[in-house]
Amino acid sequence: MARIEGVNIPDKKRVEYGLTYVHGIGVKSSRDILNKLKISLDKRVRELTDHEVVAIQKVITASYTAEGELRKEVTLNIKRLQEIGAYRGLRHKRGLPTRGQRTKTNARTRKGPKRQAVAMKKKVTKK
């Protein structure tokens, strides 16, 4: 298994799709990296030499914000929005959609599973 930016990349995958396992690297950027290094897109991860893996690692660290660094940046941006009291920060805090989607229906990804409404039951009193 090739290890890039602390992520194990599956051996059986093609390199262009294997690199997308690194947070912050998509298909477009993985293709750009491989074209820059003149590595075939059809190659499997297990077929990469150690020199190619090191070269890919160097390009990613030099040109892209990826993995832990990117996650840290995103969380700091969200924290900043919450601290300044921005509307988007409040939506993040409450766990609701931040980009203007409706919430009366849908929005289950952000809100979590549906809560059961408990009807007010009348207590039976003995006479």
A tleap script that builds the chain and sets N, CA, C and O, in Angstrom:
source leaprc.protein.ff14SB
mol = sequence {
  NMET ALA ARG ILE GLU GLY VAL ASN ILE PRO
  ASP LYS LYS ARG VAL GLU TYR GLY LEU THR
  TYR VAL HIE GLY ILE GLY VAL LYS SER SER
  ARG ASP ILE LEU ASN LYS LEU LYS ILE SER
  LEU ASP LYS ARG VAL ARG GLU LEU THR ASP
  HIE GLU VAL VAL ALA ILE GLN LYS VAL ILE
  THR ALA SER TYR THR ALA GLU GLY GLU LEU
  ARG LYS GLU VAL THR LEU ASN ILE LYS ARG
  LEU GLN GLU ILE GLY ALA TYR ARG GLY LEU
  ARG HIE LYS ARG GLY LEU PRO THR ARG GLY
  GLN ARG THR LYS THR ASN ALA ARG THR ARG
  LYS GLY PRO LYS ARG GLN ALA VAL ALA MET
  LYS LYS LYS VAL THR LYS CLYS
}
set mol.1.N position { 0.832 -1.197 0.000 }
set mol.1.CA position { 0.000 0.000 0.000 }
set mol.1.C position { 0.865 1.245 0.000 }
set mol.1.O position { 1.803 1.369 0.788 }
set mol.2.N position { 0.539 2.157 -0.888 }
set mol.2.CA position { 1.238 3.435 -0.915 }
set mol.2.C position { 0.656 4.324 0.182 }
set mol.2.O position { -0.552 4.317 0.418 }
set mol.3.N position { 1.500 5.070 0.835 }
set mol.3.CA position { 1.052 5.960 1.908 }
set mol.3.C position { 1.428 7.387 1.539 }
set mol.3.O position { 2.607 7.736 1.474 }
set mol.4.N position { 0.413 8.205 1.299 }
set mol.4.CA position { 0.627 9.599 0.906 }
set mol.4.C position { -0.149 10.487 1.860 }
set mol.4.O position { -1.340 10.266 2.082 }
set mol.5.N position { 0.510 11.491 2.430 }
set mol.5.CA position { -0.089 12.422 3.397 }
set mol.5.C position { -0.745 11.682 4.566 }
set mol.5.O position { -1.746 12.144 5.114 }
set mol.6.N position { -0.180 10.538 4.945 }
set mol.6.CA position { -0.708 9.783 6.071 }
set mol.6.C position { -1.930 8.956 5.745 }
set mol.6.O position { -2.589 8.455 6.656 }
set mol.7.N position { -2.257 8.794 4.449 }
set mol.7.CA position { -3.429 8.033 4.037 }
set mol.7.C position { -2.974 6.812 3.248 }
set mol.7.O position { -2.187 6.939 2.310 }
set mol.8.N position { -3.463 5.633 3.619 }
set mol.8.CA position { -3.176 4.419 2.856 }
set mol.8.C position { -4.052 4.400 1.614 }
set mol.8.O position { -5.277 4.478 1.711 }
set mol.9.N position { -3.430 4.297 0.453 }
set mol.9.CA position { -4.163 4.278 -0.805 }
set mol.9.C position { -4.282 2.826 -1.261 }
set mol.9.O position { -3.278 2.115 -1.317 }
set mol.10.N position { -5.510 2.371 -1.593 }
set mol.10.CA position { -5.722 0.973 -1.990 }
set mol.10.C position { -4.887 0.580 -3.203 }
set mol.10.O position { -4.798 1.329 -4.177 }
set mol.11.N position { -4.277 -0.599 -3.135 }
set mol.11.CA position { -3.375 -1.065 -4.184 }
set mol.11.C position { -4.064 -1.342 -5.513 }
set mol.11.O position { -3.475 -1.117 -6.570 }
set mol.12.N position { -5.285 -1.821 -5.477 }
set mol.12.CA position { -5.949 -2.259 -6.702 }
set mol.12.C position { -6.536 -1.115 -7.520 }
set mol.12.O position { -6.910 -1.316 -8.675 }
set mol.13.N position { -6.621 0.068 -6.949 }
set mol.13.CA position { -7.207 1.212 -7.656 }
set mol.13.C position { -6.230 1.786 -8.667 }
set mol.13.O position { -5.015 1.642 -8.528 }
set mol.14.N position { -6.785 2.449 -9.704 }
set mol.14.CA position { -5.935 3.213 -10.608 }
set mol.14.C position { -5.436 4.429 -9.845 }
set mol.14.O position { -6.119 4.925 -8.948 }
set mol.15.N position { -4.259 4.908 -10.191 }
set mol.15.CA position { -3.618 5.989 -9.434 }
set mol.15.C position { -4.478 7.244 -9.409 }
set mol.15.O position { -4.592 7.894 -8.370 }
set mol.16.N position { -5.089 7.595 -10.547 }
set mol.16.CA position { -5.862 8.829 -10.600 }
set mol.16.C position { -7.028 8.819 -9.620 }
set mol.16.O position { -7.398 9.867 -9.089 }
set mol.17.N position { -7.610 7.644 -9.373 }
set mol.17.CA position { -8.713 7.555 -8.421 }
set mol.17.C position { -8.220 7.256 -7.007 }
set mol.17.O position { -8.872 7.625 -6.031 }
set mol.18.N position { -7.102 6.607 -6.898 }
set mol.18.CA position { -6.523 6.313 -5.589 }
set mol.18.C position { -6.116 7.579 -4.850 }
set mol.18.O position { -6.252 7.666 -3.630 }
set mol.19.N position { -5.614 8.563 -5.596 }
set mol.19.CA position { -5.188 9.820 -4.963 }
set mol.19.C position { -6.358 10.599 -4.371 }
set mol.19.O position { -6.162 11.445 -3.498 }
set mol.20.N position { -7.569 10.320 -4.837 }
set mol.20.CA position { -8.730 11.038 -4.300 }
set mol.20.C position { -9.064 10.612 -2.870 }
set mol.20.O position { -9.905 11.237 -2.224 }
set mol.21.N position { -8.415 9.555 -2.366 }
set mol.21.CA position { -8.596 9.153 -0.972 }
set mol.21.C position { -7.950 10.161 -0.024 }
set mol.21.O position { -8.243 10.167 1.171 }
set mol.22.N position { -7.074 11.010 -0.553 }
set mol.22.CA position { -6.454 12.063 0.242 }
set mol.22.C position { -7.438 13.224 0.301 }
set mol.22.O position { -7.880 13.709 -0.741 }
set mol.23.N position { -7.788 13.676 1.497 }
set mol.23.CA position { -8.731 14.778 1.678 }
set mol.23.C position { -8.170 16.042 1.032 }
set mol.23.O position { -7.063 16.469 1.360 }
set mol.24.N position { -8.924 16.636 0.125 }
set mol.24.CA position { -8.475 17.850 -0.554 }
set mol.24.C position { -7.980 17.603 -1.966 }
set mol.24.O position { -7.704 18.554 -2.697 }
set mol.25.N position { -7.861 16.337 -2.366 }
set mol.25.CA position { -7.440 15.993 -3.725 }
set mol.25.C position { -8.615 15.314 -4.421 }
set mol.25.O position { -9.099 14.275 -3.972 }
set mol.26.N position { -9.068 15.910 -5.520 }
set mol.26.CA position { -10.145 15.340 -6.315 }
set mol.26.C position { -9.581 14.723 -7.577 }
set mol.26.O position { -8.365 14.617 -7.742 }
set mol.27.N position { -10.473 14.317 -8.468 }
set mol.27.CA position { -10.041 13.684 -9.709 }
set mol.27.C position { -9.252 14.669 -10.564 }
set mol.27.O position { -8.219 14.309 -11.128 }
set mol.28.N position { -9.729 15.906 -10.666 }
set mol.28.CA position { -9.049 16.912 -11.496 }
set mol.28.C position { -7.634 17.172 -10.994 }
set mol.28.O position { -6.686 17.161 -11.780 }
set mol.29.N position { -7.485 17.404 -9.710 }
set mol.29.CA position { -6.148 17.693 -9.178 }
set mol.29.C position { -5.243 16.470 -9.235 }
set mol.29.O position { -4.035 16.612 -9.426 }
set mol.30.N position { -5.806 15.255 -9.072 }
set mol.30.CA position { -4.959 14.056 -9.176 }
set mol.30.C position { -4.460 13.886 -10.609 }
set mol.30.O position { -3.310 13.502 -10.825 }
set mol.31.N position { -5.313 14.168 -11.583 }
set mol.31.CA position { -4.880 14.106 -12.983 }
set mol.31.C position { -3.811 15.147 -13.265 }
set mol.31.O position { -2.843 14.865 -13.971 }
set mol.32.N position { -3.976 16.353 -12.720 }
set mol.32.CA position { -2.969 17.408 -12.902 }
set mol.32.C position { -1.619 16.979 -12.332 }
set mol.32.O position { -0.579 17.183 -12.958 }
set mol.33.N position { -1.644 16.382 -11.133 }
set mol.33.CA position { -0.411 15.919 -10.484 }
set mol.33.C position { 0.276 14.863 -11.340 }
set mol.33.O position { 1.482 14.936 -11.577 }
set mol.34.N position { -0.502 13.875 -11.806 }
set mol.34.CA position { 0.070 12.778 -12.590 }
set mol.34.C position { 0.585 13.254 -13.948 }
set mol.34.O position { 1.613 12.769 -14.423 }
set mol.35.N position { -0.116 14.194 -14.574 }
set mol.35.CA position { 0.353 14.761 -15.848 }
set mol.35.C position { 1.635 15.552 -15.646 }
set mol.35.O position { 2.533 15.513 -16.488 }
set mol.36.N position { 1.721 16.268 -14.534 }
set mol.36.CA position { 2.925 17.045 -14.218 }
set mol.36.C position { 4.139 16.128 -14.049 }
set mol.36.O position { 5.245 16.460 -14.478 }
set mol.37.N position { 3.916 14.967 -13.416 }
set mol.37.CA position { 4.999 14.009 -13.169 }
set mol.37.C position { 5.171 12.996 -14.308 }
set mol.37.O position { 6.053 12.139 -14.257 }
set mol.38.N position { 4.318 13.105 -15.335 }
set mol.38.CA position { 4.352 12.192 -16.486 }
set mol.38.C position { 4.190 10.724 -16.064 }
set mol.38.O position { 4.908 9.840 -16.532 }
set mol.39.N position { 3.225 10.496 -15.163 }
set mol.39.CA position { 2.877 9.141 -14.737 }
set mol.39.C position { 1.570 8.781 -15.435 }
set mol.39.O position { 0.639 9.585 -15.475 }
set mol.40.N position { 1.504 7.579 -15.982 }
set mol.40.CA position { 0.314 7.132 -16.707 }
set mol.40.C position { -0.903 7.081 -15.783 }
set mol.40.O position { -0.810 6.633 -14.640 }
set mol.41.N position { -2.045 7.546 -16.294 }
set mol.41.CA position { -3.280 7.531 -15.514 }
set mol.41.C position { -3.816 6.111 -15.347 }
set mol.41.O position { -4.570 5.832 -14.415 }
set mol.42.N position { -3.421 5.212 -16.256 }
set mol.42.CA position { -3.910 3.831 -16.211 }
set mol.42.C position { -3.161 2.947 -15.220 }
set mol.42.O position { -3.591 1.828 -14.939 }
set mol.43.N position { -2.057 3.435 -14.696 }
set mol.43.CA position { -1.252 2.654 -13.762 }
set mol.43.C position { -2.018 2.380 -12.473 }
set mol.43.O position { -2.789 3.217 -12.003 }
set mol.44.N position { -1.795 1.200 -11.914 }
set mol.44.CA position { -2.381 0.865 -10.616 }
set mol.44.C position { -1.440 1.332 -9.518 }
set mol.44.O position { -0.243 1.504 -9.752 }
set mol.45.N position { -1.974 1.539 -8.323 }
set mol.45.CA position { -1.175 2.028 -7.203 }
set mol.45.C position { -0.049 1.055 -6.875 }
set mol.45.O position { 1.058 1.484 -6.549 }
set mol.46.N position { -0.311 -0.248 -6.954 }
set mol.46.CA position { 0.727 -1.238 -6.627 }
set mol.46.C position { 1.885 -1.213 -7.616 }
set mol.46.O position { 2.978 -1.680 -7.295 }
set mol.47.N position { 1.663 -0.674 -8.820 }
set mol.47.CA position { 2.698 -0.614 -9.853 }
set mol.47.C position { 3.612 0.606 -9.712 }
set mol.47.O position { 4.611 0.721 -10.421 }
set mol.48.N position { 3.269 1.510 -8.797 }
set mol.48.CA position { 4.098 2.705 -8.596 }
set mol.48.C position { 5.421 2.336 -7.940 }
set mol.48.O position { 5.471 1.487 -7.050 }
set mol.49.N position { 6.490 2.985 -8.390 }
set mol.49.CA position { 7.783 2.786 -7.739 }
set mol.49.C position { 7.871 3.702 -6.530 }
set mol.49.O position { 7.063 4.618 -6.374 }
set mol.50.N position { 8.848 3.453 -5.681 }
set mol.50.CA position { 9.037 4.297 -4.498 }
set mol.50.C position { 9.345 5.743 -4.897 }
set mol.50.O position { 8.909 6.685 -4.235 }
set mol.51.N position { 10.105 5.907 -5.991 }
set mol.51.CA position { 10.455 7.257 -6.455 }
set mol.51.C position { 9.215 8.025 -6.907 }
set mol.51.O position { 9.103 9.227 -6.662 }
set mol.52.N position { 8.289 7.337 -7.563 }
set mol.52.CA position { 7.052 7.983 -8.013 }
set mol.52.C position { 6.176 8.390 -6.830 }
set mol.52.O position { 5.578 9.466 -6.834 }
set mol.53.N position { 6.106 7.527 -5.823 }
set mol.53.CA position { 5.310 7.836 -4.634 }
set mol.53.C position { 5.888 9.063 -3.926 }
set mol.53.O position { 5.143 9.945 -3.501 }
set mol.54.N position { 7.213 9.116 -3.802 }
set mol.54.CA position { 7.876 10.259 -3.160 }
set mol.54.C position { 7.633 11.525 -3.977 }
set mol.54.O position { 7.391 12.592 -3.413 }
set mol.55.N position { 7.696 11.407 -5.313 }
set mol.55.CA position { 7.470 12.566 -6.177 }
set mol.55.C position { 6.040 13.091 -6.031 }
set mol.55.O position { 5.819 14.301 -5.971 }
set mol.56.N position { 5.072 12.172 -5.975 }
set mol.56.CA position { 3.674 12.569 -5.787 }
set mol.56.C position { 3.508 13.273 -4.447 }
set mol.56.O position { 2.841 14.304 -4.360 }
set mol.57.N position { 4.116 12.716 -3.405 }
set mol.57.CA position { 4.057 13.309 -2.061 }
set mol.57.C position { 4.606 14.729 -2.066 }
set mol.57.O position { 4.012 15.630 -1.473 }
set mol.58.N position { 5.754 14.934 -2.742 }
set mol.58.CA position { 6.379 16.261 -2.801 }
set mol.58.C position { 5.483 17.271 -3.501 }
set mol.58.O position { 5.338 18.404 -3.041 }
set mol.59.N position { 4.878 16.859 -4.617 }
set mol.59.CA position { 4.007 17.774 -5.370 }
set mol.59.C position { 2.795 18.163 -4.537 }
set mol.59.O position { 2.394 19.326 -4.526 }
set mol.60.N position { 2.212 17.195 -3.840 }
set mol.60.CA position { 1.030 17.478 -3.019 }
set mol.60.C position { 1.371 18.445 -1.891 }
set mol.60.O position { 0.637 19.405 -1.659 }
set mol.61.N position { 2.486 18.201 -1.182 }
set mol.61.CA position { 2.846 19.082 -0.067 }
set mol.61.C position { 3.235 20.473 -0.542 }
set mol.61.O position { 3.003 21.455 0.163 }
set mol.62.N position { 3.827 20.568 -1.735 }
set mol.62.CA position { 4.259 21.868 -2.240 }
set mol.62.C position { 3.106 22.688 -2.822 }
set mol.62.O position { 3.063 23.905 -2.642 }
set mol.63.N position { 2.167 22.031 -3.520 }
set mol.63.CA position { 1.175 22.767 -4.299 }
set mol.63.C position { -0.245 22.762 -3.731 }
set mol.63.O position { -1.056 23.605 -4.113 }
set mol.64.N position { -0.558 21.846 -2.841 }
set mol.64.CA position { -1.940 21.689 -2.388 }
set mol.64.C position { -2.037 21.727 -0.875 }
set mol.64.O position { -1.124 21.307 -0.165 }
set mol.65.N position { -3.164 22.238 -0.395 }
set mol.65.CA position { -3.497 22.134 1.019 }
set mol.65.C position { -4.311 20.858 1.148 }
set mol.65.O position { -5.402 20.759 0.588 }
set mol.66.N position { -3.791 19.881 1.880 }
set mol.66.CA position { -4.464 18.588 1.942 }
set mol.66.C position { -4.450 18.016 3.352 }
set mol.66.O position { -3.695 18.458 4.218 }
set mol.67.N position { -5.305 17.020 3.559 }
set mol.67.CA position { -5.450 16.251 4.794 }
set mol.67.C position { -5.582 17.125 6.039 }
set mol.67.O position { -6.470 17.976 6.089 }
set mol.68.N position { -4.729 16.940 7.040 }
set mol.68.CA position { -4.867 17.599 8.337 }
set mol.68.C position { -4.846 19.108 8.252 }
set mol.68.O position { -5.597 19.791 8.949 }
set mol.69.N position { -3.989 19.625 7.401 }
set mol.69.CA position { -3.866 21.067 7.229 }
set mol.69.C position { -5.184 21.666 6.720 }
set mol.69.O position { -5.623 22.711 7.201 }
set mol.70.N position { -5.803 21.001 5.753 }
set mol.70.CA position { -7.065 21.465 5.176 }
set mol.70.C position { -8.200 21.349 6.190 }
set mol.70.O position { -9.011 22.265 6.329 }
set mol.71.N position { -8.255 20.224 6.894 }
set mol.71.CA position { -9.300 20.044 7.918 }
set mol.71.C position { -9.192 21.116 8.998 }
set mol.71.O position { -10.202 21.652 9.454 }
set mol.72.N position { -7.954 21.427 9.406 }
set mol.72.CA position { -7.721 22.447 10.420 }
set mol.72.C position { -8.179 23.813 9.929 }
set mol.72.O position { -8.795 24.578 10.672 }
set mol.73.N position { -7.874 24.111 8.677 }
set mol.73.CA position { -8.258 25.392 8.084 }
set mol.73.C position { -9.779 25.554 8.046 }
set mol.73.O position { -10.306 26.619 8.367 }
set mol.74.N position { -10.477 24.487 7.649 }
set mol.74.CA position { -11.938 24.523 7.559 }
set mol.74.C position { -12.562 24.716 8.940 }
set mol.74.O position { -13.478 25.523 9.099 }
set mol.75.N position { -12.068 23.978 9.944 }
set mol.75.CA position { -12.631 24.126 11.295 }
set mol.75.C position { -12.368 25.516 11.863 }
set mol.75.O position { -13.213 26.073 12.564 }
set mol.76.N position { -11.196 26.076 11.562 }
set mol.76.CA position { -10.905 27.434 12.028 }
set mol.76.C position { -11.810 28.458 11.357 }
set mol.76.O position { -12.225 29.429 11.991 }
set mol.77.N position { -12.122 28.248 10.073 }
set mol.77.CA position { -13.038 29.153 9.377 }
set mol.77.C position { -14.434 29.102 9.992 }
set mol.77.O position { -15.084 30.134 10.160 }
set mol.78.N position { -14.891 27.891 10.326 }
set mol.78.CA position { -16.213 27.743 10.941 }
set mol.78.C position { -16.227 28.386 12.328 }
set mol.78.O position { -17.188 29.062 12.694 }
set mol.79.N position { -15.149 28.172 13.103 }
set mol.79.CA position { -15.038 28.773 14.436 }
set mol.79.C position { -15.069 30.292 14.366 }
set mol.79.O position { -15.707 30.951 15.186 }
set mol.80.N position { -14.364 30.844 13.363 }
set mol.80.CA position { -14.333 32.306 13.164 }
set mol.80.C position { -15.735 32.832 12.899 }
set mol.80.O position { -16.132 33.848 13.469 }
set mol.81.N position { -16.494 32.146 12.033 }
set mol.81.CA position { -17.865 32.571 11.734 }
set mol.81.C position { -18.739 32.533 12.988 }
set mol.81.O position { -19.587 33.404 13.187 }
set mol.82.N position { -18.530 31.524 13.825 }
set mol.82.CA position { -19.323 31.411 15.051 }
set mol.82.C position { -18.966 32.515 16.041 }
set mol.82.O position { -19.843 33.080 16.694 }
set mol.83.N position { -17.670 32.818 16.147 }
set mol.83.CA position { -17.226 33.831 17.119 }
set mol.83.C position { -17.685 35.238 16.760 }
set mol.83.O position { -18.012 36.026 17.647 }
set mol.84.N position { -17.714 35.563 15.468 }
set mol.84.CA position { -18.127 36.915 15.083 }
set mol.84.C position { -19.643 37.046 15.035 }
set mol.84.O position { -20.172 38.133 14.803 }
set mol.85.N position { -20.340 35.931 15.256 }
set mol.85.CA position { -21.800 35.965 15.321 }
set mol.85.C position { -22.462 36.058 13.963 }
set mol.85.O position { -23.586 36.548 13.851 }
set mol.86.N position { -21.785 35.598 12.939 }
set mol.86.CA position { -22.363 35.618 11.600 }
set mol.86.C position { -23.524 34.629 11.516 }
set mol.86.O position { -23.578 33.654 12.264 }
set mol.87.N position { -24.448 34.894 10.597 }
set mol.87.CA position { -25.604 34.019 10.415 }
set mol.87.C position { -25.171 32.601 10.084 }
set mol.87.O position { -25.717 31.639 10.623 }
set mol.88.N position { -24.193 32.469 9.200 }
set mol.88.CA position { -23.690 31.143 8.843 }
set mol.88.C position { -23.100 30.431 10.052 }
set mol.88.O position { -23.248 29.217 10.191 }
set mol.89.N position { -22.434 31.176 10.925 }
set mol.89.CA position { -21.876 30.599 12.146 }
set mol.89.C position { -22.960 30.056 13.060 }
set mol.89.O position { -22.804 28.992 13.660 }
set mol.90.N position { -24.075 30.803 13.164 }
set mol.90.CA position { -25.196 30.344 13.993 }
set mol.90.C position { -25.804 29.069 13.419 }
set mol.90.O position { -26.163 28.158 14.165 }
set mol.91.N position { -25.919 29.006 12.107 }
set mol.91.CA position { -26.468 27.802 11.460 }
set mol.91.C position { -25.555 26.592 11.715 }
set mol.91.O position { -26.040 25.489 11.964 }
set mol.92.N position { -24.240 26.804 11.650 }
set mol.92.CA position { -23.295 25.732 11.957 }
set mol.92.C position { -23.484 25.263 13.399 }
set mol.92.O position { -23.530 24.063 13.670 }
set mol.93.N position { -23.593 26.214 14.314 }
set mol.93.CA position { -23.746 25.906 15.736 }
set mol.93.C position { -25.003 25.074 15.996 }
set mol.93.O position { -24.981 24.142 16.800 }
set mol.94.N position { -26.098 25.415 15.311 }
set mol.94.CA position { -27.365 24.725 15.518 }
set mol.94.C position { -27.503 23.441 14.706 }
set mol.94.O position { -28.474 22.700 14.860 }
set mol.95.N position { -26.523 23.184 13.838 }
set mol.95.CA position { -26.558 21.971 13.033 }
set mol.95.C position { -27.597 22.005 11.933 }
set mol.95.O position { -28.192 20.979 11.605 }
set mol.96.N position { -27.820 23.190 11.356 }
set mol.96.CA position { -28.793 23.361 10.284 }
set mol.96.C position { -28.077 23.694 8.983 }
set mol.96.O position { -26.898 24.049 9.016 }
set mol.97.N position { -28.756 23.592 7.821 }
set mol.97.CA position { -28.109 23.933 6.548 }
set mol.97.C position { -27.673 25.398 6.547 }
set mol.97.O position { -28.391 26.265 7.044 }
set mol.98.N position { -26.492 25.666 5.987 }
set mol.98.CA position { -25.938 27.026 6.044 }
set mol.98.C position { -26.097 27.796 4.743 }
set mol.98.O position { -25.778 28.983 4.688 }
set mol.99.N position { -26.583 27.142 3.696 }
set mol.99.CA position { -26.611 27.812 2.395 }
set mol.99.C position { -28.013 28.075 1.865 }
set mol.99.O position { -28.240 28.033 0.656 }
set mol.100.N position { -28.946 28.344 2.757 }
set mol.100.CA position { -30.253 28.795 2.335 }
set mol.100.C position { -31.251 27.730 1.931 }
set mol.100.O position { -32.294 28.064 1.369 }
set mol.101.N position { -30.975 26.463 2.194 }
set mol.101.CA position { -31.932 25.427 1.835 }
set mol.101.C position { -33.129 25.460 2.777 }
set mol.101.O position { -33.040 25.981 3.888 }
set mol.102.N position { -34.250 24.899 2.325 }
set mol.102.CA position { -35.442 24.845 3.163 }
set mol.102.C position { -35.249 23.825 4.280 }
set mol.102.O position { -34.518 22.847 4.129 }
set mol.103.N position { -35.917 24.073 5.399 }
set mol.103.CA position { -35.768 23.151 6.524 }
set mol.103.C position { -37.092 22.607 7.040 }
set mol.103.O position { -37.112 21.742 7.916 }
set mol.104.N position { -38.206 23.113 6.498 }
set mol.104.CA position { -39.498 22.585 6.948 }
set mol.104.C position { -39.608 21.107 6.576 }
set mol.104.O position { -40.016 20.279 7.389 }
set mol.105.N position { -39.239 20.792 5.340 }
set mol.105.CA position { -39.104 19.406 4.928 }
set mol.105.C position { -37.659 19.242 4.479 }
set mol.105.O position { -36.952 20.231 4.287 }
set mol.106.N position { -37.224 18.025 4.313 }
set mol.106.CA position { -35.844 17.731 3.900 }
set mol.106.C position { -34.848 18.180 4.966 }
set mol.106.O position { -35.219 18.272 6.136 }
set mol.107.N position { -33.606 18.461 4.604 }
set mol.107.CA position { -32.535 18.858 5.530 }
set mol.107.C position { -32.210 17.779 6.562 }
set mol.107.O position { -31.624 18.084 7.600 }
set mol.108.N position { -32.577 16.532 6.299 }
set mol.108.CA position { -32.343 15.455 7.256 }
set mol.108.C position { -30.866 15.126 7.431 }
set mol.108.O position { -30.471 14.596 8.470 }
set mol.109.N position { -30.058 15.426 6.447 }
set mol.109.CA position { -28.625 15.164 6.572 }
set mol.109.C position { -28.041 16.007 7.695 }
set mol.109.O position { -27.249 15.514 8.498 }
set mol.110.N position { -28.427 17.269 7.756 }
set mol.110.CA position { -27.905 18.157 8.795 }
set mol.110.C position { -28.637 18.000 10.131 }
set mol.110.O position { -28.013 18.054 11.191 }
set mol.111.N position { -29.952 17.806 10.081 }
set mol.111.CA position { -30.753 17.778 11.300 }
set mol.111.C position { -30.726 16.436 12.016 }
set mol.111.O position { -31.035 16.360 13.205 }
set mol.112.N position { -30.359 15.380 11.304 }
set mol.112.CA position { -30.330 14.054 11.911 }
set mol.112.C position { -31.661 13.342 11.731 }
set mol.112.O position { -32.562 13.861 11.073 }
set mol.113.N position { -31.788 12.151 12.315 }
set mol.113.CA position { -33.029 11.392 12.130 }
set mol.113.C position { -34.232 12.105 12.722 }
set mol.113.O position { -34.116 12.882 13.669 }
set mol.114.N position { -35.386 11.821 12.140 }
set mol.114.CA position { -36.639 12.449 12.550 }
set mol.114.C position { -36.961 12.106 13.994 }
set mol.114.O position { -36.822 10.956 14.411 }
set mol.115.N position { -37.388 13.092 14.750 }
set mol.115.CA position { -37.784 12.847 16.137 }
set mol.115.C position { -39.265 12.542 16.172 }
set mol.115.O position { -40.048 13.159 15.449 }
set mol.116.N position { -39.652 11.599 17.003 }
set mol.116.CA position { -41.055 11.232 17.109 }
set mol.116.C position { -41.787 12.258 17.954 }
set mol.116.O position { -41.365 12.589 19.063 }
set mol.117.N position { -42.885 12.754 17.416 }
set mol.117.CA position { -43.710 13.700 18.161 }
set mol.117.C position { -44.544 12.909 19.161 }
set mol.117.O position { -45.249 11.973 18.784 }
set mol.118.N position { -44.466 13.280 20.419 }
set mol.118.CA position { -45.218 12.585 21.456 }
set mol.118.C position { -46.475 13.388 21.739 }
set mol.118.O position { -46.406 14.541 22.162 }
set mol.119.N position { -47.634 12.765 21.501 }
set mol.119.CA position { -48.910 13.441 21.753 }
set mol.119.C position { -49.160 13.496 23.256 }
set mol.119.O position { -48.729 12.620 24.005 }
set mol.120.N position { -49.852 14.523 23.672 }
set mol.120.CA position { -50.182 14.657 25.086 }
set mol.120.C position { -51.248 13.619 25.436 }
set mol.120.O position { -52.396 13.732 25.008 }
set mol.121.N position { -50.867 12.626 26.203 }
set mol.121.CA position { -51.801 11.578 26.579 }
set mol.121.C position { -52.523 11.979 27.855 }
set mol.121.O position { -51.933 12.490 28.806 }
set mol.122.N position { -53.813 11.727 27.834 }
set mol.122.CA position { -54.603 12.012 29.031 }
set mol.122.C position { -54.414 10.856 30.016 }
set mol.122.O position { -54.496 9.684 29.649 }
set mol.123.N position { -54.170 11.206 31.231 }
set mol.123.CA position { -54.010 10.164 32.247 }
set mol.123.C position { -55.386 9.688 32.695 }
set mol.123.O position { -56.297 10.477 32.945 }
set mol.124.N position { -55.497 8.400 32.784 }
set mol.124.CA position { -56.778 7.820 33.215 }
set mol.124.C position { -56.820 7.857 34.734 }
set mol.124.O position { -55.943 7.326 35.414 }
set mol.125.N position { -57.848 8.488 35.239 }
set mol.125.CA position { -57.995 8.565 36.695 }
set mol.125.C position { -59.089 7.615 37.133 }
set mol.125.O position { -60.119 7.494 36.471 }
set mol.126.N position { -58.868 6.948 38.238 }
set mol.126.CA position { -59.859 6.020 38.776 }
set mol.126.C position { -60.848 6.779 39.623 }
set mol.126.O position { -60.490 7.673 40.391 }
set mol.127.N position { -62.133 6.392 39.461 }
set mol.127.CA position { -63.184 7.068 40.216 }
set mol.127.C position { -63.650 6.293 41.403 }
set mol.127.O position { -64.535 6.747 42.129 }
savepdb mol mol.pdb
quit
